[in-house]
Amino acid sequence: MLELIWGKGFITPGGEGNVDRIVEGVDLEGKQILEIGSGLGGGAMVLAAKYGASVLGLEIEGPLVERATQYAKDAGLSGKIEFRQVAPGAFSVPDSSVDFVYSSGVLCHFEDKPGAFADVYRVLKPGGIFLGYDWLKGPDSLSDRMHEWMTAAGLTLYPDTLENYVGFLVDAGFDSVSSSDASDWYKQRATEEFELMSGPLYEEMAMVASPDARDQFIEEWRTMRIVLNSGELKSGYLRGRKP
């Protein structure tokens, strides 16, 4: 059902358009990218086909790796992309081995964010760049409404503020750190998506899964829109360079 909303291979917001925003202005041609949490492979396929990069995608869910691998094969991209199932924890990649680390909607699942960014720093070559987008929170503690949304969506998240993310990058040793708030963009997109689910996609979603699963999915979006509109759930972009 997420692919109906965000496009084939995507289980994170925005589909191909959001990949474009994450990497805007960066030359990826011939570069090696490590993707943290590659999901169904949509991001990796855009990075390889559209931007000319080679991508290693790390993912903890075996079925996602299998399906992403098939998608890449079908698209003729097997020579440019590898998807690898890994255990949670340190990235199974040698020190100073990749040009870019890319992540979209994944680091919010890491409870130890300083440790995650230290590992991102470790695997990057000198001059390498972290490119990321993530779910964030507002300045207050997580509310009951946030917990209601996470429960409805079946998610275990550890969202933090954009300011703290910047601090994690700086503390890990990155320079040229930049960030931008994407909350208004996704707040509008989520409204459009909810209207699609409640209208044009309503019957198709039931065929993809079941009527009950579709209705639960729409309920997840309803609760998500509440915390988006209140400013409790936010999102943003981050970059940092390894000296």
C-alpha positions as CSV (number, residue, x, y, z in Angstrom):
1,M,0.0,0.0,0.0
2,L,2.9,2.3,0.6
3,E,4.1,1.7,-2.9
4,L,0.6,2.9,-4.2
5,I,1.2,6.1,-2.4
6,W,5.0,6.8,-2.8
7,G,5.8,4.7,-5.9
8,K,7.3,1.3,-6.7
9,G,10.1,0.4,-4.3
10,F,9.4,3.2,-1.8
11,I,8.3,2.7,1.8
12,T,9.5,6.2,2.9
13,P,7.9,9.6,2.2
14,G,8.0,11.4,-1.1
15,G,9.3,8.7,-3.5
16,E,11.7,9.8,-6.3
17,G,11.0,13.5,-5.7
18,N,12.3,13.2,-2.1
19,V,15.4,11.4,-3.3
20,D,16.0,14.4,-5.6
21,R,15.7,16.8,-2.7
22,I,18.1,14.8,-0.5
23,V,20.9,14.7,-3.1
24,E,20.2,18.1,-4.7
25,G,23.3,19.8,-6.0
26,V,25.6,16.8,-5.4
27,D,27.5,14.9,-8.2
28,L,27.0,11.2,-7.6
29,E,28.3,9.9,-11.0
30,G,30.6,6.9,-10.4
31,K,30.5,7.3,-6.7
32,Q,30.0,4.6,-4.1
33,I,27.0,5.1,-1.8
34,L,26.0,3.2,1.3
35,E,22.3,3.3,2.0
36,I,21.2,2.7,5.6
37,G,17.8,1.0,5.6
38,S,17.3,0.3,1.9
39,G,13.8,-1.1,2.2
40,L,12.3,-2.1,-1.1
41,G,15.1,-0.4,-3.0
42,G,13.3,2.6,-4.6
43,G,15.9,5.1,-3.4
44,A,18.9,2.9,-4.5
45,M,17.4,2.5,-7.9
46,V,17.0,6.2,-8.4
47,L,20.5,6.8,-7.1
48,A,21.9,4.3,-9.6
49,A,19.7,4.9,-12.7
50,K,19.3,8.6,-12.5
51,Y,22.5,9.7,-10.8
52,G,25.0,7.1,-12.0
53,A,26.0,5.9,-8.5
54,S,26.9,2.4,-7.3
55,V,24.9,1.5,-4.2
56,L,25.2,-0.9,-1.3
57,G,21.9,-1.1,0.6
58,L,21.8,-2.4,4.1
59,E,18.5,-3.7,5.4
60,I,17.5,-5.8,8.5
61,E,14.4,-7.3,6.9
62,G,15.1,-10.3,4.7
63,P,11.8,-10.2,2.6
64,L,12.5,-6.6,1.7
65,V,16.0,-7.4,0.6
66,E,14.7,-10.2,-1.6
67,R,12.1,-8.0,-3.2
68,A,14.4,-5.1,-3.7
69,T,17.0,-7.4,-5.3
70,Q,14.3,-8.6,-7.8
71,Y,13.3,-5.0,-8.5
72,A,16.9,-4.1,-9.3
73,K,17.3,-7.1,-11.5
74,D,14.1,-6.3,-13.4
75,A,15.3,-2.8,-14.0
76,G,18.7,-4.0,-15.3
77,L,20.6,-2.5,-12.3
78,S,22.0,-5.6,-10.7
79,G,25.5,-4.6,-11.7
80,K,25.2,-1.2,-9.9
81,I,23.3,-2.2,-6.7
82,E,23.7,-4.7,-4.0
83,F,21.2,-5.2,-1.2
84,R,22.5,-7.0,1.9
85,Q,20.6,-8.3,4.9
86,V,22.4,-7.3,8.1
87,A,21.8,-7.5,11.9
88,P,21.0,-4.4,13.8
89,G,24.1,-2.6,15.1
90,A,27.3,-1.4,13.5
91,F,27.4,-1.2,9.8
92,S,29.1,-4.2,8.2
93,V,31.3,-1.9,6.0
94,P,35.0,-1.3,6.2
95,D,36.4,2.0,7.5
96,S,36.8,4.9,5.0
97,S,35.3,2.9,2.1
98,V,32.3,4.9,0.7
99,D,31.9,8.3,-0.9
100,F,28.4,9.0,0.5
101,V,26.1,7.6,3.2
102,Y,22.4,8.1,2.3
103,S,19.5,7.6,4.6
104,S,15.8,8.4,4.3
105,G,13.4,7.9,7.2
106,V,15.6,5.3,9.0
107,L,17.8,6.9,11.7
108,C,14.7,7.6,13.7
109,H,14.6,3.9,14.4
110,F,18.1,4.1,16.1
111,E,17.9,4.6,19.8
112,D,21.7,5.4,20.0
113,K,21.9,8.2,17.4
114,P,25.4,9.4,18.5
115,G,26.6,5.8,18.0
116,A,24.9,5.6,14.6
117,F,26.5,8.9,13.4
118,A,29.9,7.8,14.7
119,D,29.6,4.7,12.5
120,V,28.5,6.8,9.5
121,Y,31.6,8.9,10.0
122,R,33.8,5.8,10.3
123,V,32.7,4.3,6.9
124,L,33.0,7.5,4.9
125,K,36.2,8.3,3.1
126,P,37.8,11.7,4.0
127,G,35.8,14.3,2.2
128,G,32.8,11.9,2.1
129,I,29.3,13.3,2.8
130,F,26.3,12.1,4.8
131,L,22.9,12.9,3.0
132,G,19.8,12.3,5.0
133,Y,16.1,12.8,5.6
134,D,14.4,11.7,8.7
135,W,11.3,11.8,10.9
136,L,11.8,14.3,13.8
137,K,10.0,15.6,16.8
138,G,9.2,19.0,18.3
139,P,10.9,20.4,21.4
140,D,8.6,18.7,23.9
141,S,8.5,15.1,25.2
142,L,6.5,12.6,23.1
143,S,2.8,13.1,23.8
144,D,0.0,10.6,24.1
145,R,-1.0,11.5,20.6
146,M,2.5,10.6,19.2
147,H,2.4,7.3,21.0
148,E,-1.1,6.7,19.6
149,W,0.2,7.2,16.1
150,M,3.2,5.0,16.6
151,T,1.0,2.3,18.0
152,A,-1.5,2.5,15.2
153,A,1.4,2.3,12.7
154,G,3.2,-0.5,14.5
155,L,6.3,1.6,14.8
156,T,9.1,1.8,17.4
157,L,10.7,5.2,16.9
158,Y,13.1,7.3,18.8
159,P,12.6,10.7,17.1
160,D,14.7,13.7,18.1
161,T,14.8,17.4,17.2
162,L,16.5,18.7,14.1
163,E,18.8,20.8,16.4
164,N,19.9,17.6,18.2
165,Y,20.6,15.8,14.9
166,V,22.9,18.7,13.9
167,G,24.7,18.3,17.3
168,F,25.1,14.5,16.8
169,L,26.8,15.2,13.4
170,V,29.1,17.9,14.9
171,D,30.0,15.7,17.9
172,A,30.8,12.8,15.5
173,G,33.4,15.0,13.8
174,F,31.5,16.2,10.7
175,D,32.0,19.7,9.3
176,S,30.0,21.8,6.8
177,V,26.9,20.5,8.6
178,S,23.6,21.9,7.3
179,S,19.9,21.2,7.9
180,S,16.5,22.3,6.8
181,D,13.0,21.7,8.1
182,A,10.7,19.8,5.7
183,S,7.7,19.7,8.0
184,D,5.5,22.0,6.0
185,W,6.2,20.1,2.8
186,Y,5.2,16.7,4.3
187,K,2.3,18.1,6.2
188,Q,0.8,19.2,2.9
189,R,1.7,15.9,1.2
190,A,0.2,13.8,4.0
191,T,-3.1,15.7,3.5
192,E,-3.0,14.9,-0.3
193,E,-2.2,11.3,0.5
194,F,-5.0,10.9,2.9
195,E,-7.4,12.3,0.3
196,L,-6.1,9.8,-2.2
197,M,-6.6,6.9,0.2
198,S,-10.1,8.0,1.0
199,G,-11.0,8.5,-2.6
200,P,-9.2,7.3,-5.8
201,L,-7.1,4.6,-4.1
202,Y,-9.8,3.3,-1.7
203,E,-10.9,0.3,-3.7
204,E,-7.4,-0.5,-5.1
205,M,-5.9,-0.6,-1.5
206,A,-8.5,-3.2,-0.5
207,M,-7.4,-5.4,-3.5
208,V,-3.7,-5.0,-2.6
209,A,-4.4,-6.2,1.0
210,S,-7.9,-6.4,2.4
211,P,-10.7,-4.0,3.3
212,D,-9.8,-4.3,7.0
213,A,-6.1,-3.7,6.3
214,R,-6.9,-0.7,4.1
215,D,-9.1,0.9,6.8
216,Q,-6.4,0.4,9.4
217,F,-3.9,2.0,7.1
218,I,-6.1,5.0,6.6
219,E,-6.5,5.3,10.4
220,E,-2.7,5.4,10.7
221,W,-2.7,8.3,8.3
222,R,-5.4,10.1,10.2
223,T,-3.5,9.9,13.5
224,M,-0.3,10.9,11.8
225,R,-1.9,14.0,10.4
226,I,-3.0,15.0,13.9
227,V,0.6,15.0,15.1
228,L,2.0,16.6,11.9
229,N,-0.5,19.4,12.2
230,S,0.2,20.0,15.9
231,G,4.0,20.2,15.1
232,E,4.8,17.2,17.3
233,L,5.9,15.1,14.4
234,K,8.3,16.8,12.0
235,S,10.8,16.0,9.3
236,G,13.9,17.4,7.9
237,Y,17.1,17.2,5.8
238,L,20.7,16.9,7.0
239,R,24.1,16.9,5.5
240,G,27.6,16.7,6.9
241,R,31.1,16.2,5.5
242,K,33.9,14.1,6.9
243,P,37.1,16.3,6.9
